[in-house]
Amino acid sequence: MTRTTTDILISGGGVAGLTAAAAFASAGFDVVCVDPAHPVTSEEAEGADLRSTAFLQPSVAVLEAAGLWSRLAPHATALQVMRIIDAGGAVPEPRLTKNFDAADIGDQPFGWNLPNWLLRREMVARLEELPNVDFRPGTGTVRMMTRTEEARISLTDGSNVRARLVIAADGRNSLMRQAAGIGVKTLRYGQKALAFAVTHPVPHENVSTEIHRSGGPFTLVPLPDKDGQPRSAVVWMDTGPEVTRLSALPTEAFEAEMNLRSCQVLGPLRLASRVTVWPIISQIAERMAGERCALIAEAAHVVPPIGAQGLNMSLADLAALLSLAQATPEDLGSARMMERYHRMRHLEVQARVTGIDMLNRASMVGAQTLRDLRATALNALYSASPVRKTLMKAGLGMR
């Protein structure tokens, strides 16, 4: 039986787990990172994650510390304006459009958008540069036992790892969270999301657009042009039965429905990828940490894809955990460090999960009177400049 001793074991090789591995290794810690799946690093490959991730301003510092931003920046598309369109009138057409411009609060864009499959490609390449990372794709965790001084983790290949700290980045059904005895609160909306890429004749001009009618937002997020055509990533949220119906349509019929829902704000949309379906929930762990185990990303919190909050909350988790580890490396994984991490993150996470839950419920409303009320509220919030700027800063996590 093979035994490995390391500073940190990271359970989960998604975007958050890979970023954590690069960040802690770059800071000088020995890291083992495991995931039962092999990362899919090509857009055309089966199983590729066709969603995109917008890294907001505060997240760039985390990526720089991990040695990742120099790899990602050449592929990133700036998000200068967040546009919200209310199309909740009697007919599906824009009746209210509001632009939240990053120039109103600073000289940087809100963030930068990248495809998830490309993130995995560049992150795996970064791990290959780091001699103190042992990345084991195709290997998962089986169980964890913790002691005052260390955690002992059994892996699916029969090996064991002893670590001072376990970072649970293994998703909403986290085995490590369960092993730590940490419960979760889950909210279900009866929603799913369609994720895919499109081309369109009207340039996006670095504007991310959310179109609200009912069932959930239809969001167009800028991507780099491809073959001379403007391109965007789409996340289309609706009820579960409606998403099931839409995903079963032939391409021509799907594009007709898509163009009706998009109000053709970028002209006629054409599918530029296959369509994938994702479940939508909100979830929050009762605690951010247990004995020798810290939760980050979807092991700690899950939110609907609104306002680019999900992964940026995850990187805020990572930034907090990394700062504690660097401040007192001899204290890595201790009860004191785990308690401090919980206190640093849990209240903010609770507030953001609650806020996004409210926004999602507002986007779902179907009754005309409620849609009219939503439009009135959006207009009022936008019209007050101090309120608008405060909301933009809050969305970025700025004080």
Buried (B, 14 or more C-beta within 10 A) or exposed (E): EEEBEBBBBBBBBBBBBBBBBBBBBBBEBBBBBBBBEEBBBEBEEEEBBBBBBBBBBBBBEBBBBBBBBEBBBEBBBBBBBBBBBBBBBEEBEBBBBBBBBBEEBEEBBBBBBBBBBBBBBBBBEBBEEBEBBBBBBEBBBBEBEBEEEBBBBBBEEEBBBBBBBBBBBBBBEBBBBBBBEBEBEEBEBEBBBBBBBBBBEEEBEBBBBBBBBBBBBBBBBBBBEEEEEBBBBBBBBBBBEBBEEBBEBEEEEBBEBBBEBBBBBBBBBBBBBEBBBBEBBBBBBEBBBBBBBBBBBBBBBBBBBBBBBBBBBBBBBBBBBBEBBBEEEEBBBBEEBBEBBBEBBBEBBEEBBEBBBEBBBBBBBEEEEBBBBBBEEBEEBBEEEEEBEBBBBBBBBEE
